[in-house]
């Protein structure tokens, strides 16, 4: 089994920082950027690093994806990554993600 180094692309980081603020406040009580990186991104990073060859592919195999089910305050998320060549060898770069942020709204609130 090949284990790859996993990095984050600049577009991925910019999108994550735009989606999740650095801290909670009176207007926002959801997950922070730190929460996002610590929970779902860490899981996706592990999956890309250890199972690259077995993951579903997009674009003829150049891009692979990891689908995470809902967890904690996060809805289902799809992460995309590409295997890129570097001087030090191949590296997986997480390039994008899509989250169903309305997932939890699909459940009826028993208190209503």
TORTOR-652904 format. One record per residue: residue number from 1; residue in one letter; chain; y, x, z of N, C-alpha, C, O in turn. Coordinates in steps of 0.02 Angstrom, whole numbers, plus 50000, padded with zeros to 5 digits. Layout:
% residues N
<atom lumgu="NUM" zagu="A" migu="A" n_Y="Y" n_X="X" n_Z="Z" ca_Y="Y" ca_X="X" ca_Z="Z" c_Y="Y" c_X="X" c_Z="Z" o_Y="Y" o_X="X" o_Z="Z"/>
...
***
This chain:
% residues 112
<atom lumgu="1" zagu="X" migu="A" n_Y="49941" n_X="50042" n_Z="50000" ca_Y="50000" ca_X="50000" ca_Z="50000" c_Y="50062" c_X="50045" c_Z="50000" o_Y="50069" o_X="50089" o_Z="50042"/>
<atom lumgu="2" zagu="X" migu="A" n_Y="50106" n_X="50032" n_Z="49953" ca_Y="50169" ca_X="50068" ca_Z="49949" c_Y="50220" c_X="50034" c_Z="49994" o_Y="50228" o_X="49973" o_Z="49993"/>
<atom lumgu="3" zagu="X" migu="A" n_Y="50255" n_X="50073" n_Z="50032" ca_Y="50309" ca_X="50046" ca_Z="50074" c_Y="50375" c_X="50074" c_Z="50047" o_Y="50384" o_X="50134" o_Z="50043"/>
<atom lumgu="4" zagu="X" migu="A" n_Y="50420" n_X="50029" n_Z="50028" ca_Y="50483" ca_X="50048" ca_Z="49998" c_Y="50540" c_X="50047" c_Z="50048" o_Y="50538" o_X="50009" o_Z="50097"/>
<atom lumgu="5" zagu="X" migu="A" n_Y="50590" n_X="50088" n_Z="50035" ca_Y="50653" ca_X="50083" ca_Z="50072" c_Y="50690" c_X="50023" c_Z="50043" o_Y="50688" o_X="50011" o_Z="49983"/>
<atom lumgu="6" zagu="X" migu="A" n_Y="50724" n_X="49985" n_Z="50087" ca_Y="50761" ca_X="49926" ca_Z="50065" c_Y="50834" c_X="49934" c_Z="50084" o_Y="50850" o_X="49951" o_Z="50141"/>
<atom lumgu="7" zagu="X" migu="A" n_Y="50878" n_X="49923" n_Z="50036" ca_Y="50950" ca_X="49926" ca_Z="50048" c_Y="50981" c_X="49859" c_Z="50029" o_Y="50947" o_X="49813" o_Z="50006"/>
<atom lumgu="8" zagu="X" migu="A" n_Y="51046" n_X="49854" n_Z="50040" ca_Y="51083" ca_X="49792" ca_Z="50024" c_Y="51134" c_X="49807" c_Z="49970" o_Y="51173" o_X="49854" o_Z="49975"/>
<atom lumgu="9" zagu="X" migu="A" n_Y="51134" n_X="49766" n_Z="49918" ca_Y="51184" ca_X="49773" ca_Z="49866" c_Y="51252" c_X="49749" c_Z="49889" o_Y="51256" o_X="49707" o_Z="49934"/>
<atom lumgu="10" zagu="X" migu="A" n_Y="51305" n_X="49775" n_Z="49860" ca_Y="51373" ca_X="49755" ca_Z="49882" c_Y="51387" c_X="49681" c_Z="49871" o_Y="51422" o_X="49650" o_Z="49912"/>
<atom lumgu="11" zagu="X" migu="A" n_Y="51361" n_X="49651" n_Z="49817" ca_Y="51371" ca_X="49580" ca_Z="49805" c_Y="51336" c_X="49538" c_Z="49858" o_Y="51362" o_X="49488" o_Z="49881"/>
<atom lumgu="12" zagu="X" migu="A" n_Y="51276" n_X="49560" n_Z="49878" ca_Y="51239" ca_X="49525" ca_Z="49930" c_Y="51278" c_X="49526" c_Z="49996" o_Y="51287" o_X="49474" o_Z="50028"/>
<atom lumgu="13" zagu="X" migu="A" n_Y="51302" n_X="49585" n_Z="50015" ca_Y="51339" ca_X="49591" ca_Z="50078" c_Y="51403" c_X="49551" c_Z="50076" o_Y="51422" o_X="49519" o_Z="50126"/>
<atom lumgu="14" zagu="X" migu="A" n_Y="51438" n_X="49551" n_Z="50020" ca_Y="51500" ca_X="49512" ca_Z="50014" c_Y="51486" c_X="49437" c_Z="50020" o_Y="51523" o_X="49402" o_Z="50054"/>
<atom lumgu="15" zagu="X" migu="A" n_Y="51432" n_X="49414" n_Z="49988" ca_Y="51414" ca_X="49343" ca_Z="49993" c_Y="51394" c_X="49324" c_Z="50064" o_Y="51412" o_X="49270" o_Z="50088"/>
<atom lumgu="16" zagu="X" migu="A" n_Y="51357" n_X="49367" n_Z="50097" ca_Y="51335" ca_X="49354" ca_Z="50165" c_Y="51395" c_X="49352" c_Z="50213" o_Y="51399" o_X="49309" o_Z="50256"/>
<atom lumgu="17" zagu="X" migu="A" n_Y="51441" n_X="49398" n_Z="50205" ca_Y="51500" ca_X="49399" ca_Z="50247" c_Y="51546" c_X="49339" c_Z="50234" o_Y="51579" o_X="49315" o_Z="50280"/>
<atom lumgu="18" zagu="X" migu="A" n_Y="51547" n_X="49315" n_Z="50172" ca_Y="51586" ca_X="49256" ca_Z="50157" c_Y="51554" c_X="49193" c_Z="50185" o_Y="51588" o_X="49146" o_Z="50204"/>
<atom lumgu="19" zagu="X" migu="A" n_Y="51487" n_X="49192" n_Z="50188" ca_Y="51451" ca_X="49133" ca_Z="50212" c_Y="51449" c_X="49128" c_Z="50288" o_Y="51447" o_X="49073" o_Z="50316"/>
<atom lumgu="20" zagu="X" migu="A" n_Y="51448" n_X="49185" n_Z="50321" ca_Y="51440" ca_X="49187" ca_Z="50393" c_Y="51495" c_X="49229" c_Z="50425" o_Y="51500" o_X="49289" o_Z="50412"/>
<atom lumgu="21" zagu="X" migu="A" n_Y="51536" n_X="49198" n_Z="50467" ca_Y="51591" ca_X="49236" ca_Z="50499" c_Y="51563" c_X="49286" c_Z="50550" o_Y="51505" o_X="49283" o_Z="50571"/>
<atom lumgu="22" zagu="X" migu="A" n_Y="51606" n_X="49331" n_Z="50570" ca_Y="51586" ca_X="49383" ca_Z="50618" c_Y="51576" c_X="49355" c_Z="50688" o_Y="51538" o_X="49384" o_Z="50728"/>
<atom lumgu="23" zagu="X" migu="A" n_Y="51608" n_X="49300" n_Z="50704" ca_Y="51601" ca_X="49272" ca_Z="50772" c_Y="51612" c_X="49197" c_Z="50771" o_Y="51640" o_X="49169" o_Z="50725"/>
<atom lumgu="24" zagu="X" migu="A" n_Y="51588" n_X="49166" n_Z="50824" ca_Y="51598" ca_X="49094" ca_Z="50833" c_Y="51666" c_X="49082" c_Z="50865" o_Y="51694" o_X="49126" o_Z="50899"/>
<atom lumgu="25" zagu="X" migu="A" n_Y="51693" n_X="49022" n_Z="50855" ca_Y="51756" ca_X="49004" ca_Z="50887" c_Y="51757" c_X="48928" c_Z="50895" o_Y="51706" o_X="48895" o_Z="50886"/>
<atom lumgu="26" zagu="X" migu="A" n_Y="51815" n_X="48900" n_Z="50911" ca_Y="51818" ca_X="48828" ca_Z="50922" c_Y="51807" c_X="48788" c_Z="50859" o_Y="51789" o_X="48729" o_Z="50863"/>
<atom lumgu="27" zagu="X" migu="A" n_Y="51817" n_X="48818" n_Z="50801" ca_Y="51806" ca_X="48783" ca_Z="50738" c_Y="51737" c_X="48793" c_Z="50709" o_Y="51714" o_X="48752" o_Z="50669"/>
<atom lumgu="28" zagu="X" migu="A" n_Y="51703" n_X="48846" n_Z="50728" ca_Y="51638" ca_X="48863" ca_Z="50699" c_Y="51589" c_X="48882" c_Z="50754" o_Y="51602" o_X="48927" o_Z="50793"/>
<atom lumgu="29" zagu="X" migu="A" n_Y="51533" n_X="48846" n_Z="50757" ca_Y="51483" ca_X="48860" ca_Z="50808" c_Y="51415" c_X="48879" c_Z="50779" o_Y="51366" o_X="48884" o_Z="50814"/>
<atom lumgu="30" zagu="X" migu="A" n_Y="51414" n_X="48890" n_Z="50713" ca_Y="51351" ca_X="48907" ca_Z="50680" c_Y="51333" c_X="48980" c_Z="50685" o_Y="51363" o_X="49018" o_Z="50724"/>
<atom lumgu="31" zagu="X" migu="A" n_Y="51284" n_X="49001" n_Z="50645" ca_Y="51261" ca_X="49071" ca_Z="50648" c_Y="51314" c_X="49119" c_Z="50622" o_Y="51353" o_X="49102" o_Z="50577"/>
<atom lumgu="32" zagu="X" migu="A" n_Y="51315" n_X="49178" n_Z="50651" ca_Y="51362" ca_X="49230" ca_Z="50630" c_Y="51330" c_X="49276" c_Z="50579" o_Y="51270" o_X="49271" o_Z="50565"/>
<atom lumgu="33" zagu="X" migu="A" n_Y="51370" n_X="49321" n_Z="50551" ca_Y="51344" ca_X="49371" ca_Z="50505" c_Y="51291" c_X="49413" c_Z="50540" o_Y="51239" o_X="49429" o_Z="50510"/>
<atom lumgu="34" zagu="X" migu="A" n_Y="51302" n_X="49431" n_Z="50603" ca_Y="51253" ca_X="49469" ca_Z="50640" c_Y="51187" c_X="49430" c_Z="50647" o_Y="51133" o_X="49458" o_Z="50639"/>
<atom lumgu="35" zagu="X" migu="A" n_Y="51191" n_X="49365" n_Z="50662" ca_Y="51132" ca_X="49322" ca_Z="50667" c_Y="51094" c_X="49321" c_Z="50600" o_Y="51033" o_X="49327" o_Z="50598"/>
<atom lumgu="36" zagu="X" migu="A" n_Y="51131" n_X="49314" n_Z="50546" ca_Y="51101" ca_X="49312" ca_Z="50479" c_Y="51064" c_X="49377" c_Z="50464" o_Y="51007" o_X="49376" o_Z="50439"/>
<atom lumgu="37" zagu="X" migu="A" n_Y="51095" n_X="49433" n_Z="50479" ca_Y="51064" ca_X="49498" ca_Z="50465" c_Y="51004" c_X="49511" c_Z="50512" o_Y="50955" o_X="49542" o_Z="50492"/>
<atom lumgu="38" zagu="X" migu="A" n_Y="51009" n_X="49486" n_Z="50573" ca_Y="50957" ca_X="49499" ca_Z="50623" c_Y="50895" c_X="49456" c_Z="50613" o_Y="50840" o_X="49479" o_Z="50626"/>
<atom lumgu="39" zagu="X" migu="A" n_Y="50903" n_X="49394" n_Z="50590" ca_Y="50845" ca_X="49349" ca_Z="50587" c_Y="50817" c_X="49344" c_Z="50516" o_Y="50766" o_X="49375" o_Z="50503"/>
<atom lumgu="40" zagu="X" migu="A" n_Y="50848" n_X="49306" n_Z="50470" ca_Y="50815" ca_X="49299" ca_Z="50405" c_Y="50816" c_X="49362" c_Z="50362" o_Y="50768" o_X="49377" o_Z="50328"/>
<atom lumgu="41" zagu="X" migu="A" n_Y="50871" n_X="49400" n_Z="50364" ca_Y="50874" ca_X="49460" ca_Z="50321" c_Y="50822" c_X="49511" c_Z="50344" o_Y="50790" o_X="49544" o_Z="50302"/>
<atom lumgu="42" zagu="X" migu="A" n_Y="50814" n_X="49519" n_Z="50408" ca_Y="50764" ca_X="49566" ca_Z="50433" c_Y="50694" c_X="49546" c_Z="50409" o_Y="50654" o_X="49589" o_Z="50391"/>
<atom lumgu="43" zagu="X" migu="A" n_Y="50679" n_X="49481" n_Z="50409" ca_Y="50614" ca_X="49458" ca_Z="50386" c_Y="50605" c_X="49471" c_Z="50311" o_Y="50552" o_X="49494" o_Z="50289"/>
<atom lumgu="44" zagu="X" migu="A" n_Y="50658" n_X="49457" n_Z="50272" ca_Y="50654" ca_X="49469" ca_Z="50200" c_Y="50647" c_X="49544" c_Z="50186" o_Y="50609" o_X="49564" o_Z="50141"/>
<atom lumgu="45" zagu="X" migu="A" n_Y="50684" n_X="49584" n_Z="50222" ca_Y="50681" ca_X="49657" ca_Z="50213" c_Y="50609" c_X="49682" c_Z="50224" o_Y="50584" o_X="49723" o_Z="50185"/>
<atom lumgu="46" zagu="X" migu="A" n_Y="50577" n_X="49659" n_Z="50277" ca_Y="50509" ca_X="49679" ca_Z="50292" c_Y="50462" c_X="49657" c_Z="50235" o_Y="50419" o_X="49696" o_Z="50213"/>
<atom lumgu="47" zagu="X" migu="A" n_Y="50470" n_X="49596" n_Z="50211" ca_Y="50427" ca_X="49571" ca_Z="50157" c_Y="50437" c_X="49611" c_Z="50093" o_Y="50388" o_X="49629" o_Z="50060"/>
<atom lumgu="48" zagu="X" migu="A" n_Y="50498" n_X="49626" n_Z="50075" ca_Y="50511" ca_X="49667" ca_Z="50016" c_Y="50481" c_X="49737" c_Z="50024" o_Y="50451" o_X="49764" o_Z="49977"/>
<atom lumgu="49" zagu="X" migu="A" n_Y="50490" n_X="49766" n_Z="50082" ca_Y="50468" ca_X="49835" ca_Z="50093" c_Y="50392" c_X="49842" c_Z="50090" o_Y="50367" o_X="49892" o_Z="50065"/>
<atom lumgu="50" zagu="X" migu="A" n_Y="50356" n_X="49793" n_Z="50115" ca_Y="50284" ca_X="49800" ca_Z="50123" c_Y="50243" c_X="49763" c_Z="50071" o_Y="50184" o_X="49778" o_Z="50062"/>
<atom lumgu="51" zagu="X" migu="A" n_Y="50272" n_X="49714" n_Z="50037" ca_Y="50233" ca_X="49672" ca_Z="49990" c_Y="50262" c_X="49667" c_Z="49920" o_Y="50248" o_X="49619" o_Z="49885"/>
<atom lumgu="52" zagu="X" migu="A" n_Y="50303" n_X="49714" n_Z="49900" ca_Y="50338" ca_X="49710" ca_Z="49836" c_Y="50293" c_X="49689" c_Z="49779" o_Y="50310" o_X="49644" o_Z="49741"/>
<atom lumgu="53" zagu="X" migu="A" n_Y="50237" n_X="49722" n_Z="49772" ca_Y="50193" ca_X="49710" ca_Z="49714" c_Y="50160" c_X="49641" c_Z="49715" o_Y="50135" o_X="49619" o_Z="49664"/>
<atom lumgu="54" zagu="X" migu="A" n_Y="50159" n_X="49608" n_Z="49771" ca_Y="50127" ca_X="49542" ca_Z="49777" c_Y="50176" c_X="49484" c_Z="49776" o_Y="50155" o_X="49426" o_Z="49777"/>
<atom lumgu="55" zagu="X" migu="A" n_Y="50241" n_X="49499" n_Z="49776" ca_Y="50291" ca_X="49446" ca_Z="49779" c_Y="50302" c_X="49414" c_Z="49711" o_Y="50292" o_X="49446" o_Z="49659"/>
<atom lumgu="56" zagu="X" migu="A" n_Y="50323" n_X="49350" n_Z="49710" ca_Y="50339" ca_X="49317" ca_Z="49647" c_Y="50396" c_X="49354" c_Z="49612" o_Y="50441" o_X="49381" o_Z="49644"/>
<atom lumgu="57" zagu="X" migu="A" n_Y="50393" n_X="49354" n_Z="49545" ca_Y="50444" ca_X="49391" ca_Z="49508" c_Y="50487" c_X="49345" c_Z="49466" o_Y="50466" o_X="49290" o_Z="49447"/>
<atom lumgu="58" zagu="X" migu="A" n_Y="50546" n_X="49369" n_Z="49451" ca_Y="50594" ca_X="49336" ca_Z="49407" c_Y="50610" c_X="49387" c_Z="49352" o_Y="50605" o_X="49447" o_Z="49363"/>
<atom lumgu="59" zagu="X" migu="A" n_Y="50630" n_X="49363" n_Z="49295" ca_Y="50653" ca_X="49407" ca_Z="49241" c_Y="50600" c_X="49458" c_Z="49222" o_Y="50615" o_X="49517" o_Z="49214"/>
<atom lumgu="60" zagu="X" migu="A" n_Y="50538" n_X="49437" n_Z="49214" ca_Y="50486" ca_X="49482" ca_Z="49191" c_Y="50467" c_X="49536" c_Z="49241" o_Y="50442" o_X="49588" o_Z="49220"/>
<atom lumgu="61" zagu="X" migu="A" n_Y="50477" n_X="49525" n_Z="49304" ca_Y="50456" ca_X="49572" ca_Z="49354" c_Y="50510" c_X="49619" c_Z="49379" o_Y="50499" o_X="49655" o_Z="49428"/>
<atom lumgu="62" zagu="X" migu="A" n_Y="50568" n_X="49619" n_Z="49347" ca_Y="50622" ca_X="49664" ca_Z="49369" c_Y="50652" c_X="49642" c_Z="49435" o_Y="50678" o_X="49683" o_Z="49473"/>
<atom lumgu="63" zagu="X" migu="A" n_Y="50648" n_X="49578" n_Z="49449" ca_Y="50676" ca_X="49551" ca_Z="49511" c_Y="50620" c_X="49512" c_Z="49546" o_Y="50584" o_X="49473" o_Z="49515"/>
<atom lumgu="64" zagu="X" migu="A" n_Y="50614" n_X="49522" n_Z="49610" ca_Y="50565" ca_X="49485" ca_Z="49650" c_Y="50602" c_X="49442" c_Z="49700" o_Y="50661" o_X="49453" o_Z="49714"/>
<atom lumgu="65" zagu="X" migu="A" n_Y="50566" n_X="49394" n_Z="49728" ca_Y="50598" ca_X="49350" ca_Z="49777" c_Y="50554" c_X="49339" c_Z="49837" o_Y="50492" o_X="49344" o_Z="49834"/>
<atom lumgu="66" zagu="X" migu="A" n_Y="50587" n_X="49323" n_Z="49893" ca_Y="50554" ca_X="49304" ca_Z="49955" c_Y="50583" c_X="49237" c_Z="49975" o_Y="50644" o_X="49228" o_Z="49977"/>
<atom lumgu="67" zagu="X" migu="A" n_Y="50539" n_X="49190" n_Z="49989" ca_Y="50560" ca_X="49124" ca_Z="50012" c_Y="50543" c_X="49117" c_Z="50085" o_Y="50485" o_X="49123" o_Z="50105"/>
<atom lumgu="68" zagu="X" migu="A" n_Y="50594" n_X="49105" n_Z="50126" ca_Y="50584" ca_X="49095" ca_Z="50197" c_Y="50594" c_X="49021" c_Z="50214" o_Y="50642" o_X="48990" o_Z="50192"/>
<atom lumgu="69" zagu="X" migu="A" n_Y="50548" n_X="48995" n_Z="50253" ca_Y="50555" ca_X="48926" ca_Z="50276" c_Y="50610" c_X="48921" c_Z="50328" o_Y="50636" o_X="48972" o_Z="50350"/>
<atom lumgu="70" zagu="X" migu="A" n_Y="50628" n_X="48861" n_Z="50348" ca_Y="50681" ca_X="48852" ca_Z="50397" c_Y="50662" c_X="48885" c_Z="50463" o_Y="50604" o_X="48882" o_Z="50485"/>
<atom lumgu="71" zagu="X" migu="A" n_Y="50711" n_X="48914" n_Z="50495" ca_Y="50699" ca_X="48948" ca_Z="50558" c_Y="50764" c_X="48948" c_Z="50598" o_Y="50817" o_X="48964" o_Z="50571"/>
<atom lumgu="72" zagu="X" migu="A" n_Y="50759" n_X="48930" n_Z="50661" ca_Y="50816" ca_X="48930" ca_Z="50707" c_Y="50870" c_X="48885" c_Z="50679" o_Y="50858" o_X="48825" o_Z="50671"/>
<atom lumgu="73" zagu="X" migu="A" n_Y="50929" n_X="48910" n_Z="50663" ca_Y="50982" ca_X="48869" ca_Z="50635" c_Y="50987" c_X="48876" c_Z="50560" o_Y="51030" o_X="48845" o_Z="50528"/>
<atom lumgu="74" zagu="X" migu="A" n_Y="50944" n_X="48916" n_Z="50531" ca_Y="50947" ca_X="48928" ca_Z="50458" c_Y="50900" c_X="48881" c_Z="50422" o_Y="50843" o_X="48869" o_Z="50444"/>
<atom lumgu="75" zagu="X" migu="A" n_Y="50924" n_X="48854" n_Z="50367" ca_Y="50881" ca_X="48815" ca_Z="50324" c_Y="50838" c_X="48861" c_Z="50281" o_Y="50840" o_X="48922" o_Z="50291"/>
<atom lumgu="76" zagu="X" migu="A" n_Y="50800" n_X="48834" n_Z="50235" ca_Y="50760" ca_X="48876" ca_Z="50191" c_Y="50806" c_X="48923" c_Z="50151" o_Y="50860" o_X="48904" o_Z="50129"/>
<atom lumgu="77" zagu="X" migu="A" n_Y="50783" n_X="48985" n_Z="50143" ca_Y="50823" ca_X="49036" ca_Z="50107" c_Y="50779" c_X="49072" c_Z="50057" o_Y="50722" o_X="49090" o_Z="50072"/>
<atom lumgu="78" zagu="X" migu="A" n_Y="50807" n_X="49084" n_Z="49998" ca_Y="50774" ca_X="49126" ca_Z="49947" c_Y="50815" c_X="49189" c_Z="49941" o_Y="50876" o_X="49187" o_Z="49930"/>
<atom lumgu="79" zagu="X" migu="A" n_Y="50781" n_X="49247" n_Z="49949" ca_Y="50813" ca_X="49312" ca_Z="49940" c_Y="50788" c_X="49342" c_Z="49876" o_Y="50729" o_X="49336" o_Z="49859"/>
<atom lumgu="80" zagu="X" migu="A" n_Y="50833" n_X="49375" n_Z="49839" ca_Y="50817" ca_X="49409" ca_Z="49777" c_Y="50829" c_X="49484" c_Z="49785" o_Y="50876" o_X="49504" o_Z="49817"/>
<atom lumgu="81" zagu="X" migu="A" n_Y="50785" n_X="49524" n_Z="49755" ca_Y="50793" ca_X="49596" ca_Z="49759" c_Y="50768" c_X="49628" c_Z="49694" o_Y="50727" o_X="49599" o_Z="49658"/>
<atom lumgu="82" zagu="X" migu="A" n_Y="50794" n_X="49687" n_Z="49680" ca_Y="50774" ca_X="49726" ca_Z="49621" c_Y="50751" c_X="49795" c_Z="49642" o_Y="50777" o_X="49824" o_Z="49690"/>
<atom lumgu="83" zagu="X" migu="A" n_Y="50702" n_X="49821" n_Z="49606" ca_Y="50679" ca_X="49889" ca_Z="49617" c_Y="50723" c_X="49934" c_Z="49574" o_Y="50722" o_X="49929" o_Z="49512"/>
<atom lumgu="84" zagu="X" migu="A" n_Y="50761" n_X="49978" n_Z="49605" ca_Y="50807" ca_X="50021" ca_Z="49569" c_Y="50787" c_X="50094" c_Z="49577" o_Y="50759" o_X="50114" o_Z="49628"/>
<atom lumgu="85" zagu="X" migu="A" n_Y="50801" n_X="50133" n_Z="49526" ca_Y="50786" ca_X="50205" ca_Z="49528" c_Y="50845" c_X="50242" c_Z="49557" o_Y="50902" o_X="50232" o_Z="49539"/>
<atom lumgu="86" zagu="X" migu="A" n_Y="50829" n_X="50286" n_Z="49603" ca_Y="50879" ca_X="50330" ca_Z="49633" c_Y="50853" c_X="50401" c_Z="49628" o_Y="50794" o_X="50412" o_Z="49615"/>
<atom lumgu="87" zagu="X" migu="A" n_Y="50896" n_X="50449" n_Z="49639" ca_Y="50875" ca_X="50519" ca_Z="49637" c_Y="50819" c_X="50533" c_Z="49686" o_Y="50775" o_X="50574" o_Z="49673"/>
<atom lumgu="88" zagu="X" migu="A" n_Y="50820" n_X="50498" n_Z="49742" ca_Y="50769" ca_X="50509" ca_Z="49794" c_Y="50706" c_X="50468" c_Z="49783" o_Y="50658" o_X="50474" o_Z="49821"/>
<atom lumgu="89" zagu="X" migu="A" n_Y="50705" n_X="50427" n_Z="49731" ca_Y="50647" ca_X="50386" ca_Z="49716" c_Y="50665" c_X="50312" c_Z="49712" o_Y="50724" o_X="50294" o_Z="49722"/>
<atom lumgu="90" zagu="X" migu="A" n_Y="50617" n_X="50269" n_Z="49699" ca_Y="50631" ca_X="50198" ca_Z="49694" c_Y="50651" c_X="50167" c_Z="49761" o_Y="50622" o_X="50183" o_Z="49813"/>
<atom lumgu="91" zagu="X" migu="A" n_Y="50700" n_X="50123" n_Z="49758" ca_Y="50726" ca_X="50088" ca_Z="49817" c_Y="50732" c_X="50014" c_Z="49798" o_Y="50752" o_X="49997" o_Z="49742"/>
<atom lumgu="92" zagu="X" migu="A" n_Y="50717" n_X="49971" n_Z="49845" ca_Y="50727" ca_X="49900" ca_Z="49835" c_Y="50797" c_X="49882" c_Z="49860" o_Y="50816" o_X="49899" o_Z="49916"/>
<atom lumgu="93" zagu="X" migu="A" n_Y="50834" n_X="49846" n_Z="49818" ca_Y="50901" ca_X="49825" ca_Z="49837" c_Y="50903" c_X="49749" c_Z="49839" o_Y="50892" o_X="49716" o_Z="49789"/>
<atom lumgu="94" zagu="X" migu="A" n_Y="50917" n_X="49722" n_Z="49898" ca_Y="50926" ca_X="49650" ca_Z="49904" c_Y="50993" c_X="49633" c_Z="49871" o_Y="51045" o_X="49659" o_Z="49889"/>
<atom lumgu="95" zagu="X" migu="A" n_Y="50989" n_X="49588" n_Z="49821" ca_Y="51048" ca_X="49576" ca_Z="49779" c_Y="51081" c_X="49508" c_Z="49790" o_Y="51141" o_X="49501" o_Z="49777"/>
<atom lumgu="96" zagu="X" migu="A" n_Y="51043" n_X="49459" n_Z="49813" ca_Y="51072" ca_X="49392" ca_Z="49819" c_Y="51028" c_X="49349" c_Z="49865" o_Y="50972" o_X="49367" o_Z="49882"/>
<atom lumgu="97" zagu="X" migu="A" n_Y="51056" n_X="49292" n_Z="49884" ca_Y="51018" ca_X="49242" ca_Z="49923" c_Y="51045" c_X="49173" c_Z="49908" o_Y="51103" o_X="49165" o_Z="49887"/>
<atom lumgu="98" zagu="X" migu="A" n_Y="51003" n_X="49123" n_Z="49919" ca_Y="51022" ca_X="49053" ca_Z="49915" c_Y="50994" c_X="49019" c_Z="49976" o_Y="50934" o_X="49025" o_Z="49991"/>
<atom lumgu="99" zagu="X" migu="A" n_Y="51036" n_X="48982" n_Z="50012" ca_Y="51013" ca_X="48946" ca_Z="50071" c_Y="51028" c_X="48873" c_Z="50064" o_Y="51081" o_X="48853" o_Z="50039"/>
<atom lumgu="100" zagu="X" migu="A" n_Y="50982" n_X="48832" n_Z="50085" ca_Y="50993" ca_X="48760" ca_Z="50088" c_Y="51026" c_X="48745" c_Z="50156" o_Y="50992" o_X="48730" o_Z="50205"/>
<atom lumgu="101" zagu="X" migu="A" n_Y="51092" n_X="48750" n_Z="50158" ca_Y="51129" ca_X="48742" ca_Z="50221" c_Y="51130" c_X="48670" c_Z="50244" o_Y="51148" o_X="48656" o_Z="50301"/>
<atom lumgu="102" zagu="X" migu="A" n_Y="51112" n_X="48623" n_Z="50201" ca_Y="51111" ca_X="48552" ca_Z="50220" c_Y="51042" c_X="48529" c_Z="50243" o_Y="51031" o_X="48470" o_Z="50256"/>
<atom lumgu="103" zagu="X" migu="A" n_Y="50995" n_X="48575" n_Z="50247" ca_Y="50925" ca_X="48558" ca_Z="50263" c_Y="50920" c_X="48517" c_Z="50327" o_Y="50886" o_X="48465" o_Z="50328"/>
<atom lumgu="104" zagu="X" migu="A" n_Y="50952" n_X="48539" n_Z="50380" ca_Y="50944" ca_X="48505" ca_Z="50444" c_Y="50976" c_X="48436" c_Z="50444" o_Y="50959" o_X="48394" o_Z="50486"/>
<atom lumgu="105" zagu="X" migu="A" n_Y="51022" n_X="48423" n_Z="50398" ca_Y="51053" ca_X="48357" ca_Z="50393" c_Y="51006" c_X="48305" c_Z="50365" o_Y="51021" o_X="48245" o_Z="50368"/>
<atom lumgu="106" zagu="X" migu="A" n_Y="50949" n_X="48326" n_Z="50337" ca_Y="50902" ca_X="48278" ca_Z="50308" c_Y="50859" c_X="48244" c_Z="50361" o_Y="50823" o_X="48196" o_Z="50345"/>
<atom lumgu="107" zagu="X" migu="A" n_Y="50863" n_X="48267" n_Z="50423" ca_Y="50823" ca_X="48237" ca_Z="50477" c_Y="50866" c_X="48186" c_Z="50514" o_Y="50925" o_X="48196" o_Z="50525"/>
<atom lumgu="108" zagu="X" migu="A" n_Y="50834" n_X="48132" n_Z="50534" ca_Y="50868" ca_X="48081" ca_Z="50574" c_Y="50878" c_X="48107" c_Z="50644" o_Y="50834" o_X="48139" o_Z="50673"/>
<atom lumgu="109" zagu="X" migu="A" n_Y="50937" n_X="48094" n_Z="50672" ca_Y="50951" ca_X="48112" ca_Z="50741" c_Y="50926" c_X="48056" c_Z="50786" o_Y="50949" o_X="47999" o_Z="50781"/>
<atom lumgu="110" zagu="X" migu="A" n_Y="50877" n_X="48070" n_Z="50831" ca_Y="50850" ca_X="48017" ca_Z="50873" c_Y="50902" c_X="47988" c_Z="50922" o_Y="50890" o_X="47935" o_Z="50951"/>
<atom lumgu="111" zagu="X" migu="A" n_Y="50957" n_X="48021" n_Z="50931" ca_Y="51008" ca_X="47997" ca_Z="50977" c_Y="51056" c_X="47948" c_Z="50944" o_Y="51097" o_X="47917" o_Z="50977"/>
<atom lumgu="112" zagu="X" migu="A" n_Y="51050" n_X="47941" n_Z="50877" ca_Y="51096" ca_X="47894" ca_Z="50842" c_Y="51072" c_X="47823" c_Z="50848" o_Y="51104" o_X="47777" o_Z="50822"/>
***
